[in-house]
Amino acid sequence: MSKDIKVMLKEAGALLLITLIAGLLLGFVYQLTKEPIEKQNKLAIDRACQEVMADAKEFKEIEYTLSETITEQMAENGVTIGTVYEAYDEAGAFKGYVLESTSSNGYGGNIVLYLGIDPAQSPTLLCGVSILSISETPGLGMRAEEVLVPQFKNKQAITFSYTKNGATSDSEIDAISGATITTKAVVNAVNGGMSAANELYEKAVAEGRF
């Protein structure tokens, strides 16, 4: 065996050993951090649920199916619905839904919201909004928590729209100056959650659950 081949084999062996050690270390770190990360994520979700439905004491995750019409409408706006909870007060009375709604059309990617919605009201009552994940432009889209979220609290509407000229009704939201894309993504995510909650409630009423 030539000297060059021996050197190549030695280097390949060293590289393989380094790769194996790195893989083992990554696996160890993943296992070490997996549980704390999961706990933190659960705490964040629990806080979001309580924030958007302050009167509720219990949140029951439910399985659900949305109609093709609603799903397609949301897809056109880049919106998907994730986890859904039914919210109940201390006496066991139904308070509404808490839904995870994600817009994929943010300026910086996905914007994940939690929404507290009482569809028994007419028009539908949006109790609150909490942003779980957002990566928009600092000083612009990242002001969504500060500028947009408070505007949705305890507002009744069928759907929301945004304006750059000053809101004149509960269904209008003042856009973030210089961040129309972020504003639109958040409003679409909220509207998607409203549509989903209304449909789920109509089904539950038809089934005699509420």
KAKA-V833603 format. One record per residue. N is the residue number from 0. PSI is psi in whole degrees, -180 to 180 (999 if undefined). OMEGA is omega in radians with two decimals (999 if undefined). Layout:
((N & PSI & OMEGA) (N & PSI & OMEGA))
//
This chain:
((0 & 131 & -3.09) (1 & 160 & -3.14) (2 & -40 & -3.12) (3 & -41 & -3.13) (4 & -41 & 3.11) (5 & -42 & 3.12) (6 & -42 & 3.14) (7 & -43 & 3.14) (8 & -39 & 3.13) (9 & -44 & 3.14) (10 & -40 & 3.13) (11 & -41 & 3.12) (12 & -41 & 3.12) (13 & -41 & 3.13) (14 & -41 & 3.12) (15 & -42 & 3.14) (16 & -44 & 3.12) (17 & -42 & 3.14) (18 & -43 & 3.13) (19 & -43 & 3.14) (20 & -43 & 3.13) (21 & -41 & 3.12) (22 & -42 & 3.12) (23 & -41 & 3.12) (24 & -42 & 3.12) (25 & -42 & 3.11) (26 & -40 & 3.14) (27 & -45 & 3.14) (28 & -40 & 3.13) (29 & -48 & -3.14) (30 & -35 & -3.11) (31 & -37 & -3.05) (32 & -13 & -3.06) (33 & -52 & -3.08) (34 & -46 & 3.10) (35 & -38 & 3.13) (36 & -43 & 3.12) (37 & -40 & 3.12) (38 & -42 & 3.13) (39 & -40 & 3.10) (40 & -42 & 3.13) (41 & -41 & 3.11) (42 & -40 & 3.13) (43 & -41 & 3.12) (44 & -42 & 3.11) (45 & -43 & 3.13) (46 & -41 & -3.13) (47 & -42 & 3.12) (48 & -47 & -3.11) (49 & -34 & -3.13) (50 & -41 & -3.06) (51 & -10 & 3.10) (52 & 72 & -2.97) (53 & -29 & -3.09) (54 & -9 & -3.09) (55 & 148 & 3.11) (56 & -16 & -3.12) (57 & 137 & 3.13) (58 & 116 & -3.10) (59 & 115 & 3.10) (60 & 136 & -3.10) (61 & 154 & 2.95) (62 & 145 & -3.07) (63 & 162 & 3.03) (64 & 129 & 3.11) (65 & 152 & -3.13) (66 & 156 & 3.13) (67 & -36 & -3.13) (68 & -50 & 3.13) (69 & -44 & -3.11) (70 & -43 & -3.14) (71 & -40 & 3.11) (72 & -43 & 3.12) (73 & -40 & -3.13) (74 & -36 & 3.11) (75 & -28 & 3.12) (76 & 10 & 3.11) (77 & 29 & -3.06) (78 & 138 & 3.03) (79 & 148 & 3.11) (80 & 132 & 3.14) (81 & -125 & -3.10) (82 & 140 & 3.10) (83 & 135 & 3.09) (84 & 145 & 2.88) (85 & 134 & -3.10) (86 & 137 & -3.13) (87 & 149 & 3.09) (88 & -174 & -3.08) (89 & -32 & -3.12) (90 & 0 & 3.14) (91 & 11 & 3.12) (92 & 140 & 3.13) (93 & 129 & -3.14) (94 & -23 & -3.11) (95 & -160 & -3.13) (96 & 148 & 2.89) (97 & 123 & -3.05) (98 & 147 & 2.98) (99 & 123 & -3.13) (100 & 130 & -3.08) (101 & 129 & 2.99) (102 & 130 & 3.11) (103 & 4 & -3.03) (104 & 22 & 3.04) (105 & 159 & 3.14) (106 & -34 & -3.11) (107 & 13 & 3.13) (108 & -150 & -3.07) (109 & 140 & 2.98) (110 & 119 & -3.07) (111 & 124 & -3.13) (112 & 153 & 2.88) (113 & 134 & -3.06) (114 & 134 & 3.00) (115 & 119 & -3.00) (116 & 130 & 3.05) (117 & 95 & -3.08) (118 & -4 & 3.10) (119 & -19 & 3.09) (120 & 158 & 3.12) (121 & 113 & -0.05) (122 & 172 & -3.08) (123 & 137 & 3.13) (124 & 123 & 3.02) (125 & 106 & -3.05) (126 & -36 & -3.13) (127 & 165 & 3.14) (128 & 139 & 3.05) (129 & 131 & 3.13) (130 & 121 & 3.14) (131 & -33 & -3.08) (132 & 129 & 3.13) (133 & 140 & -3.13) (134 & 58 & -3.11) (135 & -176 & -3.08) (136 & 127 & 3.10) (137 & 137 & 3.13) (138 & -10 & 3.12) (139 & -96 & -3.12) (140 & -29 & 3.13) (141 & -5 & 3.08) (142 & 7 & -3.10) (143 & -41 & 3.13) (144 & -39 & -3.09) (145 & -42 & -3.00) (146 & -45 & -3.01) (147 & -47 & -3.02) (148 & -47 & -3.12) (149 & -26 & -3.09) (150 & -20 & -3.11) (151 & -16 & -2.98) (152 & 126 & 3.08) (153 & 43 & 3.10) (154 & 140 & 3.10) (155 & 128 & -3.11) (156 & 160 & 3.00) (157 & -49 & 3.02) (158 & 162 & 3.10) (159 & 151 & 3.01) (160 & 166 & 3.13) (161 & 154 & -3.13) (162 & 153 & 3.07) (163 & 2 & -3.02) (164 & 13 & 3.14) (165 & 120 & -3.11) (166 & 138 & 3.14) (167 & 1 & 3.11) (168 & 167 & 3.13) (169 & -25 & -3.07) (170 & -1 & 3.13) (171 & 141 & -3.14) (172 & 131 & 3.07) (173 & 125 & -3.13) (174 & 154 & 3.02) (175 & 127 & 3.14) (176 & 124 & 3.12) (177 & 7 & -3.11) (178 & 56 & -3.13) (179 & -38 & -3.12) (180 & -46 & 3.11) (181 & -45 & 3.14) (182 & -48 & -3.13) (183 & -42 & -3.13) (184 & -43 & 3.14) (185 & -46 & 3.13) (186 & -41 & 3.11) (187 & -40 & 3.12) (188 & -40 & 3.10) (189 & -47 & -3.14) (190 & -37 & 3.09) (191 & -43 & 3.10) (192 & -38 & 3.11) (193 & -46 & -3.14) (194 & -44 & -3.13) (195 & -45 & -3.13) (196 & -43 & 3.13) (197 & -42 & -3.14) (198 & -42 & 3.13) (199 & -39 & 3.14) (200 & -43 & 3.12) (201 & -41 & 3.10) (202 & -44 & -3.12) (203 & -40 & 3.12) (204 & -44 & 3.14) (205 & -31 & 3.11) (206 & -3 & 3.13) (207 & 19 & -3.12) (208 & -32 & -3.12) (209 & 999 & 999))
//
